[in-house]
Amino acid sequence: MNKRAFVVTLCFILTAIPYAAQAHMLWLNASNYAPKASEPVSIEVGFGHQYPRDEVVKEGRLERVYAVDPSGKEVAVEQVSTAVYKFMPPSEGAFQIIAVMKPGFVTRTT
């Protein structure tokens, strides 16, 4: 094997490794990305490899879901179901929705 073929093969392998190691992602999907003050926003929590979700987040897997207002203060988010939350921004501005999962291991085999 010549040096050039070796370098090309090595580059290909090194760029392919991160894709093989991707884990499940947590997706937050809002019903309205530019709500007015006091306008309800439904937030669905998705989980998996594909957007918006491959799987439903199982009960007890989320540690907490909350919002942060433009000044940095926490704002409560109401849980509607296992994977759906409702948020009503109390004022105008950009709010961050944050979901924290409990640490754990996900696998298909026992």
CNS distance restraints for C-alpha pairs under 8 A (distance, minus, plus):
assign (resid   1 and name CA) (resid   5 and name CA) 6.51 0.50 0.50
assign (resid   1 and name CA) (resid   6 and name CA) 6.60 0.50 0.50
assign (resid   2 and name CA) (resid   6 and name CA) 6.37 0.50 0.50
assign (resid   3 and name CA) (resid   7 and name CA) 6.27 0.50 0.50
assign (resid   4 and name CA) (resid   8 and name CA) 6.23 0.50 0.50
assign (resid   5 and name CA) (resid   9 and name CA) 6.07 0.50 0.50
assign (resid   6 and name CA) (resid  10 and name CA) 6.06 0.50 0.50
assign (resid   7 and name CA) (resid  11 and name CA) 6.09 0.50 0.50
assign (resid   8 and name CA) (resid  12 and name CA) 6.22 0.50 0.50
assign (resid   9 and name CA) (resid  13 and name CA) 6.26 0.50 0.50
assign (resid  10 and name CA) (resid  14 and name CA) 6.16 0.50 0.50
assign (resid  11 and name CA) (resid  15 and name CA) 6.20 0.50 0.50
assign (resid  12 and name CA) (resid  16 and name CA) 6.15 0.50 0.50
assign (resid  13 and name CA) (resid  17 and name CA) 6.25 0.50 0.50
assign (resid  14 and name CA) (resid  18 and name CA) 7.76 0.50 0.50
assign (resid  15 and name CA) (resid  19 and name CA) 7.79 0.50 0.50
assign (resid  16 and name CA) (resid  20 and name CA) 6.70 0.50 0.50
assign (resid  17 and name CA) (resid  21 and name CA) 6.51 0.50 0.50
assign (resid  18 and name CA) (resid  22 and name CA) 6.56 0.50 0.50
assign (resid  23 and name CA) (resid  48 and name CA) 7.98 0.50 0.50
assign (resid  23 and name CA) (resid  49 and name CA) 7.22 0.50 0.50
assign (resid  24 and name CA) (resid  47 and name CA) 6.58 0.50 0.50
assign (resid  24 and name CA) (resid  48 and name CA) 4.54 0.50 0.50
assign (resid  24 and name CA) (resid  49 and name CA) 5.29 0.50 0.50
assign (resid  25 and name CA) (resid  47 and name CA) 5.67 0.50 0.50
assign (resid  25 and name CA) (resid  48 and name CA) 5.26 0.50 0.50
assign (resid  25 and name CA) (resid  49 and name CA) 6.02 0.50 0.50
assign (resid  26 and name CA) (resid  45 and name CA) 7.04 0.50 0.50
assign (resid  26 and name CA) (resid  46 and name CA) 5.85 0.50 0.50
assign (resid  26 and name CA) (resid  47 and name CA) 4.72 0.50 0.50
assign (resid  26 and name CA) (resid  48 and name CA) 6.78 0.50 0.50
assign (resid  27 and name CA) (resid  45 and name CA) 5.71 0.50 0.50
assign (resid  27 and name CA) (resid  46 and name CA) 4.67 0.50 0.50
assign (resid  27 and name CA) (resid  47 and name CA) 5.90 0.50 0.50
assign (resid  27 and name CA) (resid  51 and name CA) 7.01 0.50 0.50
assign (resid  27 and name CA) (resid  52 and name CA) 6.35 0.50 0.50
assign (resid  27 and name CA) (resid  53 and name CA) 6.89 0.50 0.50
assign (resid  28 and name CA) (resid  43 and name CA) 6.50 0.50 0.50
assign (resid  28 and name CA) (resid  44 and name CA) 5.86 0.50 0.50
assign (resid  28 and name CA) (resid  45 and name CA) 4.85 0.50 0.50
assign (resid  28 and name CA) (resid  46 and name CA) 6.20 0.50 0.50
assign (resid  28 and name CA) (resid  52 and name CA) 7.94 0.50 0.50
assign (resid  29 and name CA) (resid  43 and name CA) 5.47 0.50 0.50
assign (resid  29 and name CA) (resid  44 and name CA) 5.10 0.50 0.50
assign (resid  29 and name CA) (resid  45 and name CA) 6.46 0.50 0.50
assign (resid  29 and name CA) (resid  46 and name CA) 7.44 0.50 0.50
assign (resid  29 and name CA) (resid  52 and name CA) 7.07 0.50 0.50
assign (resid  30 and name CA) (resid  41 and name CA) 6.55 0.50 0.50
assign (resid  30 and name CA) (resid  42 and name CA) 5.74 0.50 0.50
assign (resid  30 and name CA) (resid  43 and name CA) 4.47 0.50 0.50
assign (resid  30 and name CA) (resid  44 and name CA) 6.48 0.50 0.50
assign (resid  31 and name CA) (resid  41 and name CA) 5.81 0.50 0.50
assign (resid  31 and name CA) (resid  42 and name CA) 5.22 0.50 0.50
assign (resid  31 and name CA) (resid  43 and name CA) 6.36 0.50 0.50
assign (resid  32 and name CA) (resid  41 and name CA) 5.89 0.50 0.50
assign (resid  32 and name CA) (resid  42 and name CA) 7.51 0.50 0.50
assign (resid  35 and name CA) (resid  39 and name CA) 5.84 0.50 0.50
assign (resid  35 and name CA) (resid  40 and name CA) 7.56 0.50 0.50
assign (resid  35 and name CA) (resid  41 and name CA) 7.17 0.50 0.50
assign (resid  35 and name CA) (resid  89 and name CA) 7.72 0.50 0.50
assign (resid  36 and name CA) (resid  89 and name CA) 7.57 0.50 0.50
assign (resid  36 and name CA) (resid  91 and name CA) 7.73 0.50 0.50
assign (resid  36 and name CA) (resid  92 and name CA) 6.41 0.50 0.50
assign (resid  37 and name CA) (resid  88 and name CA) 7.33 0.50 0.50
assign (resid  37 and name CA) (resid  89 and name CA) 5.37 0.50 0.50
assign (resid  37 and name CA) (resid  90 and name CA) 5.47 0.50 0.50
assign (resid  37 and name CA) (resid  91 and name CA) 4.65 0.50 0.50
assign (resid  37 and name CA) (resid  92 and name CA) 5.29 0.50 0.50
assign (resid  38 and name CA) (resid  88 and name CA) 5.10 0.50 0.50
assign (resid  38 and name CA) (resid  89 and name CA) 5.31 0.50 0.50
assign (resid  38 and name CA) (resid  90 and name CA) 5.38 0.50 0.50
assign (resid  38 and name CA) (resid  91 and name CA) 7.01 0.50 0.50
assign (resid  39 and name CA) (resid  88 and name CA) 5.67 0.50 0.50
assign (resid  39 and name CA) (resid  89 and name CA) 6.79 0.50 0.50
assign (resid  40 and name CA) (resid  86 and name CA) 6.63 0.50 0.50
assign (resid  40 and name CA) (resid  87 and name CA) 5.71 0.50 0.50
assign (resid  40 and name CA) (resid  88 and name CA) 4.56 0.50 0.50
assign (resid  40 and name CA) (resid  89 and name CA) 7.38 0.50 0.50
assign (resid  41 and name CA) (resid  86 and name CA) 5.68 0.50 0.50
assign (resid  41 and name CA) (resid  87 and name CA) 5.12 0.50 0.50
assign (resid  41 and name CA) (resid  88 and name CA) 6.14 0.50 0.50
assign (resid  42 and name CA) (resid  84 and name CA) 6.88 0.50 0.50
assign (resid  42 and name CA) (resid  85 and name CA) 5.87 0.50 0.50
assign (resid  42 and name CA) (resid  86 and name CA) 4.70 0.50 0.50
assign (resid  42 and name CA) (resid  87 and name CA) 6.47 0.50 0.50
assign (resid  43 and name CA) (resid  84 and name CA) 5.62 0.50 0.50
assign (resid  43 and name CA) (resid  85 and name CA) 5.02 0.50 0.50
assign (resid  43 and name CA) (resid  86 and name CA) 6.04 0.50 0.50
assign (resid  43 and name CA) (resid  87 and name CA) 7.43 0.50 0.50
assign (resid  44 and name CA) (resid  83 and name CA) 5.65 0.50 0.50
assign (resid  44 and name CA) (resid  84 and name CA) 4.51 0.50 0.50
assign (resid  44 and name CA) (resid  85 and name CA) 6.39 0.50 0.50
assign (resid  45 and name CA) (resid  56 and name CA) 7.75 0.50 0.50
assign (resid  45 and name CA) (resid  57 and name CA) 7.01 0.50 0.50
assign (resid  45 and name CA) (resid  83 and name CA) 5.00 0.50 0.50
assign (resid  45 and name CA) (resid  84 and name CA) 6.23 0.50 0.50
assign (resid  45 and name CA) (resid  85 and name CA) 7.95 0.50 0.50
assign (resid  46 and name CA) (resid  51 and name CA) 7.73 0.50 0.50
assign (resid  46 and name CA) (resid  52 and name CA) 6.00 0.50 0.50
assign (resid  46 and name CA) (resid  53 and name CA) 4.44 0.50 0.50
assign (resid  46 and name CA) (resid  54 and name CA) 7.21 0.50 0.50
assign (resid  46 and name CA) (resid  55 and name CA) 6.71 0.50 0.50
assign (resid  46 and name CA) (resid  56 and name CA) 6.07 0.50 0.50
assign (resid  46 and name CA) (resid  57 and name CA) 6.49 0.50 0.50
assign (resid  46 and name CA) (resid  83 and name CA) 7.18 0.50 0.50
assign (resid  47 and name CA) (resid  52 and name CA) 7.78 0.50 0.50
assign (resid  47 and name CA) (resid  53 and name CA) 5.05 0.50 0.50
assign (resid  47 and name CA) (resid  54 and name CA) 5.97 0.50 0.50
assign (resid  47 and name CA) (resid  55 and name CA) 5.36 0.50 0.50
assign (resid  47 and name CA) (resid  56 and name CA) 6.13 0.50 0.50
assign (resid  47 and name CA) (resid  57 and name CA) 5.95 0.50 0.50
assign (resid  48 and name CA) (resid  53 and name CA) 5.62 0.50 0.50
assign (resid  48 and name CA) (resid  54 and name CA) 4.70 0.50 0.50
assign (resid  48 and name CA) (resid  55 and name CA) 5.78 0.50 0.50
assign (resid  49 and name CA) (resid  53 and name CA) 7.26 0.50 0.50
assign (resid  49 and name CA) (resid  54 and name CA) 6.33 0.50 0.50
assign (resid  50 and name CA) (resid  54 and name CA) 5.59 0.50 0.50
assign (resid  56 and name CA) (resid  83 and name CA) 6.74 0.50 0.50
assign (resid  57 and name CA) (resid  61 and name CA) 6.71 0.50 0.50
assign (resid  57 and name CA) (resid  62 and name CA) 7.72 0.50 0.50
assign (resid  57 and name CA) (resid  82 and name CA) 7.02 0.50 0.50
assign (resid  57 and name CA) (resid  83 and name CA) 6.01 0.50 0.50
assign (resid  58 and name CA) (resid  82 and name CA) 7.01 0.50 0.50
assign (resid  58 and name CA) (resid  83 and name CA) 7.98 0.50 0.50
assign (resid  59 and name CA) (resid  82 and name CA) 5.76 0.50 0.50
assign (resid  61 and name CA) (resid 101 and name CA) 5.87 0.50 0.50
assign (resid  61 and name CA) (resid 102 and name CA) 5.64 0.50 0.50
assign (resid  62 and name CA) (resid  99 and name CA) 7.15 0.50 0.50
assign (resid  62 and name CA) (resid 100 and name CA) 5.95 0.50 0.50
assign (resid  62 and name CA) (resid 101 and name CA) 4.31 0.50 0.50
assign (resid  62 and name CA) (resid 102 and name CA) 5.75 0.50 0.50
assign (resid  63 and name CA) (resid  99 and name CA) 7.70 0.50 0.50
assign (resid  63 and name CA) (resid 100 and name CA) 5.41 0.50 0.50
assign (resid  63 and name CA) (resid 101 and name CA) 5.11 0.50 0.50
assign (resid  63 and name CA) (resid 102 and name CA) 5.23 0.50 0.50
assign (resid  64 and name CA) (resid  99 and name CA) 5.94 0.50 0.50
assign (resid  64 and name CA) (resid 100 and name CA) 5.41 0.50 0.50
assign (resid  64 and name CA) (resid 101 and name CA) 7.18 0.50 0.50
assign (resid  65 and name CA) (resid  77 and name CA) 6.65 0.50 0.50
assign (resid  65 and name CA) (resid  97 and name CA) 7.29 0.50 0.50
assign (resid  65 and name CA) (resid  98 and name CA) 5.63 0.50 0.50
assign (resid  65 and name CA) (resid  99 and name CA) 4.33 0.50 0.50
assign (resid  65 and name CA) (resid 100 and name CA) 6.32 0.50 0.50
assign (resid  66 and name CA) (resid  74 and name CA) 6.86 0.50 0.50
assign (resid  66 and name CA) (resid  75 and name CA) 6.33 0.50 0.50
assign (resid  66 and name CA) (resid  76 and name CA) 5.63 0.50 0.50
assign (resid  66 and name CA) (resid  77 and name CA) 5.25 0.50 0.50
assign (resid  66 and name CA) (resid  97 and name CA) 5.88 0.50 0.50
assign (resid  66 and name CA) (resid  98 and name CA) 5.42 0.50 0.50
assign (resid  66 and name CA) (resid  99 and name CA) 6.63 0.50 0.50
assign (resid  67 and name CA) (resid  74 and name CA) 5.71 0.50 0.50
assign (resid  67 and name CA) (resid  75 and name CA) 4.98 0.50 0.50
assign (resid  67 and name CA) (resid  76 and name CA) 6.36 0.50 0.50
assign (resid  67 and name CA) (resid  77 and name CA) 6.53 0.50 0.50
assign (resid  67 and name CA) (resid  95 and name CA) 6.43 0.50 0.50
assign (resid  67 and name CA) (resid  96 and name CA) 5.41 0.50 0.50
assign (resid  67 and name CA) (resid  97 and name CA) 4.39 0.50 0.50
assign (resid  67 and name CA) (resid  98 and name CA) 5.94 0.50 0.50
assign (resid  68 and name CA) (resid  72 and name CA) 5.60 0.50 0.50
assign (resid  68 and name CA) (resid  73 and name CA) 5.49 0.50 0.50
assign (resid  68 and name CA) (resid  74 and name CA) 4.59 0.50 0.50
assign (resid  68 and name CA) (resid  75 and name CA) 5.77 0.50 0.50
assign (resid  68 and name CA) (resid  95 and name CA) 5.58 0.50 0.50
assign (resid  68 and name CA) (resid  96 and name CA) 5.13 0.50 0.50
assign (resid  68 and name CA) (resid  97 and name CA) 6.56 0.50 0.50
assign (resid  68 and name CA) (resid  98 and name CA) 7.74 0.50 0.50
assign (resid  69 and name CA) (resid  73 and name CA) 5.50 0.50 0.50
assign (resid  69 and name CA) (resid  74 and name CA) 6.42 0.50 0.50
assign (resid  69 and name CA) (resid  75 and name CA) 6.67 0.50 0.50
assign (resid  69 and name CA) (resid  93 and name CA) 7.53 0.50 0.50
assign (resid  69 and name CA) (resid  94 and name CA) 6.82 0.50 0.50
assign (resid  69 and name CA) (resid  95 and name CA) 4.80 0.50 0.50
assign (resid  69 and name CA) (resid  96 and name CA) 6.77 0.50 0.50
assign (resid  70 and name CA) (resid  93 and name CA) 6.19 0.50 0.50
assign (resid  70 and name CA) (resid  94 and name CA) 5.82 0.50 0.50
assign (resid  70 and name CA) (resid  95 and name CA) 6.02 0.50 0.50
assign (resid  76 and name CA) (resid  87 and name CA) 7.56 0.50 0.50
assign (resid  77 and name CA) (resid  85 and name CA) 6.56 0.50 0.50
assign (resid  77 and name CA) (resid  86 and name CA) 5.97 0.50 0.50
assign (resid  77 and name CA) (resid  87 and name CA) 5.07 0.50 0.50
assign (resid  77 and name CA) (resid  88 and name CA) 7.75 0.50 0.50
assign (resid  78 and name CA) (resid  85 and name CA) 5.55 0.50 0.50
assign (resid  78 and name CA) (resid  86 and name CA) 5.09 0.50 0.50
assign (resid  78 and name CA) (resid  87 and name CA) 6.36 0.50 0.50
assign (resid  79 and name CA) (resid  84 and name CA) 6.39 0.50 0.50
assign (resid  79 and name CA) (resid  85 and name CA) 4.43 0.50 0.50
assign (resid  79 and name CA) (resid  86 and name CA) 6.31 0.50 0.50
assign (resid  80 and name CA) (resid  84 and name CA) 5.45 0.50 0.50
assign (resid  80 and name CA) (resid  85 and name CA) 5.14 0.50 0.50
assign (resid  80 and name CA) (resid  86 and name CA) 6.53 0.50 0.50
assign (resid  81 and name CA) (resid  85 and name CA) 6.87 0.50 0.50
assign (resid  89 and name CA) (resid  95 and name CA) 7.63 0.50 0.50
